[in-house]
Amino acid sequence: MLLDTNLFCPICKRQLLINPTEVRCTTCQTSYPLLADCIPVLTPNPTETITRNYIEYTEYHRIQPAQQRANLLPTAYTHRPAAANTLSVAYAHNATLVEEIISSLLTHVTVASLTSFILHPPTRRTKYLFDSRYLYRDWSGLPESEAEIALIMRHLLPRLPATGPILFLGAGLGRIACEVAARREAVYAIDNSVAMGYLYNKAIAEPIEFYDINFKNIERAEQLAIRYSTNERLVNPIGKKNLTYIIGSAANLPFPDKYFAAIVSVYFTDVLPLSAYIGEISRTLADSAAFIHYGPLEYHFDNPSQMLALDELIDTFRLHRLELQEQDKVASTHCKSPVSGGYKLYTNWIMSFRKEVSDETLTADTVISIEQSILFSLSGQITNSSCQVSASIGSSQERNFEVNEALIEILKLLDGTTNFRGILQRISTTHGSIDNIFEAQLSSILVTLKQKGFLQFHNPGAAPSNRKIDHF
């Protein structure tokens, strides 16, 4: 699995130092663990996240251990000994997957973190710990599951941009994100569940055998617990290569401003109150980029005041400069059991929102001109072993401030006729390929210079002015 270098610290929003054994922020010195040695846990308090999950899964395993169930089943099922045996085997096998998750967390748990957790237990608990339905929906290859995946992809792909990084919120076991990653160059998946992250990583590496347990609406007793296996043939090697999976929160995305060409929510928009994360969507979406929603509004939290009607949800997006572009709906099942006669049929709304471009924003088509003459100076010192150069810019109205010397050369490219895309192409021609991080950082610098009155932005159709850059 790809571990992308374009990841930012969720605490101080600085780029992370990434190597095969460590993810670390050199600014705030926070170290982020790698679950299963490859999935970074990028939450504001990664130690608390790991410890909380370790304790919750340990409690889940202790309260409902396979052996305890096995001991009780013969008593409860005296008239159905075959059913008791089937359930005992199924529970015991599924428990081994929970044990694997616990083991992967234990390597990052310390005595200090356990003590802190006991003394200061969190008020929030993980709502969903283990659910085998997503294993057979995403990776079993069963006809019912593949039909659900195909329907989602049929509505999702035409709405995605052809280029640029894409983020999937609440990515779960990663099948949808992996399918898109096979067709796009840079795809990210984020989920707050360590179980989802662990099982995704396991599913793309090797088959996972698991039991689906059904007590209701089955025709034959043998369908009480059915053994399935994930299908490794579903794992597209291109998607596996192009997808970066992260444990993290939609309310604190570990990415720079204006980074994504699209953010996608498939069965996630109703998992958290929209107010908790819509600010992060707006922050990390590039101008004119898309937010795509697919799913119902079932709402999986307890605060009814945050359970928005569809029109209220659209209005909330509009308040954050995300305008509805198109709307559709389709009915479908969700994680339908291959054997149960009972299932839910959801009305899934499909909506595409576009982030509006304001006068202060910079897009690829924005023409940049110099509003007032920029005065700059270069000074430095050369010795036998080093060359140190400092640069500053200023104007008759604005005091001087230090900048990177490379910015002076970039400012000389602003001729009042070339758009931002053309500027980036000129830089690339001279200095080699540039990445999204450089583009985002340069964009932020140019916006700052505009706000200080040095530059002027012109969207297509506006007449640019042209001032000169002078040496002082």
N, C-alpha and C positions, 0 to 999 in steps of 0.2 A: 504494500500500500504506500502511496505517495505521502511524504511528509513535507508539505510546502513551506518555503521560507518566508512567504508573505503573511506571517501571523504576527499579531500585535498583542502586547501585554494588556489584559483586561483591566488592570489597575491604573497604569500610567499611560496607556495607549502608545507605547514606544515599540519599535520592531524588536522581536525576540531573537535571541541567539539560539540556533538550532543545530544540534549534532546528533549522531545516532544514539547517544546515551542520555542526553539532557536537553531540556528546553528551559531557557533562563532569560530573565530580563536583566540586562546590565545596568539599567537605570535605577530600578527600585530593588534589585537583587532578589526578586522572587523566583524560586525554582518551581517548575511545573512538572509533575510526574508524567510518565508515559505508561498508560494502561496497556498491558500485554506487550510492552516494549515498543509500541508504535503509535498509540493513540494519545495525543496530548490532552491532559485535563486542564483546560484553560478557563478556570473560574476565579473570581476575585480572592477566594480563600480555598485553594486546592487541597490543603491539608484537611480542612473541615469537610470538604466534599467527599474525599476518599474515606475519611473516618466515619462520617455519617452513613455512607452507603455500606461500608463494611459492617457496622453494627446492625443496620436495618436488615441486611441480607442474612447475617448470622442469626438474628432473632427470628426471621421468617423461616430459616432452616431448622431452628431449634423448636419453635412452636408447632411447626407442621412437618416434622422429620419423617422420612420415608418409613423408618423402622416403627415409629409410633403408629402411623397409619396402618402399617401391615399387621401390628398386634391387635388393633381395634377392629379391623375389617372382618376377621372370622366371626367375631361376636355379633357385629351389626348385620352381617350377611349370612347368618346360619342357614337360611333357606336358599342362598345363592352362592355356594362355595366356589363355583367357577368364576363368578363375577368378582368375588373377594380376591382370588388369586390374580386375575387380570389387572385389577386396580393396584394391588400390591406391587406387581412388577412395573407397572406404568409410573406410579409415584416414585418408586425407588430409582428408576432410570432418569426421570426428569430432575430428581434431586441432585444427580451427579453434575448436571449443568450448573445448578446453583452453587454447588461446591467449587466448581471451576472459577466462577465469578468471585467467590469469597477469597479463593487462593490468589487470584490476580490482584485483589485489593490489599491483601495482607502484607504483601511485599513493600507497600508504601505507608503502612500504619506504624506509628511509633507509640511508645508508652506515654509520652507527653501529650500527644494528640488524643489518645484514649482518655487520659485523665481529664483533659480540658473538656472533652465531650460529656463526660459523666458529671462534671461540676457545673457545666453550662449547656444543658441539652437544648437543641434547637426547637423552636416552636413548629417548624414546618417539617412534614414527613413526606417521603416519596410515595405518591399515590399508586403507581403501578410498578410492581417489582419484577414479576415474571409472567409472561403470557405467550404460550406456544403458538397462538393463532397467527402471529406475525411471521413466525418461521415458515409455516406452510403457505401464508399469503405471498411472501416475498421470494422464497427460495426453494419451494418444493417442486415447482413445475406442474402442479395439479391443474387440470383444465379450468376449474372454477377460479382458481387464483390467477392464472395467466389471463383469463378474460377480464378480471378486475384491473390488472396491470396494463393490459392493452388499451382499455377504455381511458385510463388516466393519461397514458402516453399520447393517445390520439388527440386529446384536447389540450395537452400541455405543450407538445413540441412546436406546433405552429405559432405559439405565443412567445416562445423564447427567442432572444436575440441570437444572431449567427455567430457573433464574436463577443469576447469579454467574459470575465469571471461571473459565475452563477453560484448562489448560496441556497441550500435547502434547509429550512428551519424544521426542527422536530423530525429529523431524517429517519429515525427508527432504525430498521435493519438495512437501510441503504439501497434497496433495489431500484427505486425510482431514480435516485441520484446517480446510481451506477449506470443505469440505462442512458441517462442524459450525458454522463461523462464519456460514454462511448461515442457520442456524437459532437461533443464540444471539447475544447482544449483545457479549460480550467474550471473544475466544479468542486465545491466545498459542501460538506454535510456536517451539521451540528445538531447534537441532541444532548439533553441533560441527563439521560439515563445511562449509567455505566453498563447495565446489562445489555442494552441495545448496541452500544459501541463494542462491547466484548464479543457478542454473538455475531455482529456484522463481520468483524475481523476473522472470526473462526469460520463463518460460512463461506467467505471468499477464499479460504485457505484449504479447507477440507470438508467432507460431508459431515453433517450433524444429524444424528439419529435422535428422535424425540417422540413422545406420545401425545396425541390429542385426545383429551378425555371429554366424553359427552354423556350426560345423564338424561337429557331430554330429547324428545322428538327423533329417536333412532328406531329403525325397523328391526334390527337383529341384535341379540345380546353381544355378539362379537364386535359390534361397533362401539361398545362402551369405552374402550381404549384402543386406538389404532396407532400403530407404529409407522412413522414416516421418516424420510431422510431428505435433507437438502440436496439439491442437484447441482453438482459442480459445473455441469455443462451450461448452466444459466449465467455463470460468471464470465462476462465479456472481458478479455484481457486488456482491451483498450480502456474500458471504463474503470477497471481496477487500477490501472496505471494513472489515470487522470483525476482520480477522486481523492481528496484530502478529508478525512473524517476526524472530527473534534468533539470532545466532551465539553460542553459549555452551555451558557444560557442565552436565549434570545434577548433577554433584558440587558445583557452586557456582552456585545459581540466583540471578539478579539480581532478586529480588522480596522484598517484606517478609514478615514472619512472618504465618501464618494468613491468607493472601491468597486462596487458590484454593478454589472450591466443588468442583472436581474436577481431578485430574491423571490423564492418560491415557497409557498406554504401548502402542502398537501396533507389534509386532515390535521392541521396544527393550529389554525387561527383561533379555534375555540378551546385550546388547551390551557392557555393563560389569558388573563384579562388583557385586552388589546392595549390598554393604557400602560401596561408594564413594559411593552417592547416596541411600540410604534415609533417612539423617538429614535431608537437604534436603527430601525428600518430606514427612516428618513436620513439619518446621519450617514449610513454606509452605502446607500444607493447613490450612484452617479446621477448627475442631472440628465433628465430625459430617460432615465432607466425605468425598468418595470418592476412592479410587485404583482405577483400572480397568486391568486387564491383558488384552491380547489377543495371543496368539501362542504359539509353541513355546518350549522351553528348549534351543535349539540351541547356544548359547554361542560367542561370537566373540572370546574372549580365551584366553590360554595357561595360566592358573593353574588346575589341576584342583581345588584345594582350595576354590575359590570357585564351582564348578559345582554348584549345589544341586539336589537332587531336589525335586519339587513340594512334598512335605510339609515339607521343610526350609525352602523358600522361604516357605511359609505361616507357619511358626513364627517366622521372622525378622521378618516383618511384624508378628506379634503382639507380639514383644518391643518394637516401636516404637509400640505402642498402635494398631495398625491391624488390626482384627478382620475376618476373612473373613465376608462376608454371603451370598454366593452363588457357586456354581461350576458351570461348564458346559464343554463342549468341542465343537469342530466341526472336521471335516477339510476342508482346502482346499489348492489350489495357491498358489504365491507367485511373482509375477513370471513367470508361465508364458509362454514364447515362443509367438507365434501360429503358427510354422512347425515348431518342433522337436518331434519325437515323444518326446523325453525331458524329464521334469520331476519335481520333488519334490512329494510330497503330505505336508503337515504335519498333525499333530494340534495344533490351536490351543486352548490353555486360555483360558477366559474367566472372569475372577475380579473380583469387586467387594469392596473392602475399605472399612471405615468407620473413620475416626479417632475413637477413644473420647474422651469428655468426662470430664475428671478434676474433682475438687472445686475445683481452682485455676483452671479455665478458665471462659471467659465465652462464652456463646452468645447468639443472638438471643432465646431464650426465658428466659434467666436474669433473675430478679428481683434487683435490687440495693438493699440497704438500708445505712444508716449504722450501723456497729457501735459506735463510740464518738463522742461529741460532737467535731466538728471545729472547731477555733478557726482563724479566718482574719483577716488584716489586709490592708488596701490602703493604699498610700502612693504619693505621686508629686509631680510638679512640673509646673506649667503656666507657659509663657512665651508671648510673642507669636507665636513660630514653631513651638512644639511642645508636646506633652503626653506626659510619660513617667510610666507607672504600673507599680508593682511590687506583686506579691501573694505571700503566703506562707500556708501552712497548718501546723497542728500540733495537738497534744493534750496532755493532762496527762502521758501516757506517752511521747509521741514528740516529738522536737525539731522546731522549725519548719524548713521548707525552701521555697524559692521555687518558684512555679508560674506558669503563664500566667493572667492575670486572668480569661480566658474560662472556665477550669476552675471557678472559684467559682460562676458561673452554672449550669454543668452539674451541679455537686454539689447545688445547690438543687432540681434536678429529681428527685433520688433519694428517693422517698417510701415505699419499702418495698413497693409494690404494682405498680409499672410495670416491665415487663421491658425489656431492653436495646433491643429493637426499638422499643418505644414511646418510649424516651428519644431515640433517633435521629430518630424521626418528629417529636417536639416540637422538637428542634434545627433540623430541616429546615424546619418551619413558620415558625420565627422568623427563621432566617438564610439560608434558601434551600437548594437541593439540596446534598447532601454526597456525596463520592466514597468509593471503597473505601479509599483511603489514609488519609483522615481517620478512617474507622471503625476501621481497624487500629491507628492511633496512639492513638485514644481508648481502645480495648480494652486496649492495653498499659499505658496510664496507670492505668486502673481496676484492672487486675490487680495492679499495683505497690502501689496504695493498699490493696488487700485484704491483700496480703502484709505490709504495715506495720501492719495491724490497724484501719485506718479504716473499711473496708467489709466487708460480708458478702454472699456470693453464695448465691442460693437457686434450685436447679433446680425445675421444676414439681413441686408436691406438698409442698414444704417450707414451714414457717411462717416468714415474715420478721419480723425485729425492726424497730423504728423508733426511731432516735435523731435528735436535732436538730443542725443546723449553727449554730454561734454565732459572733458577732463578738467580737473582743477588742481 
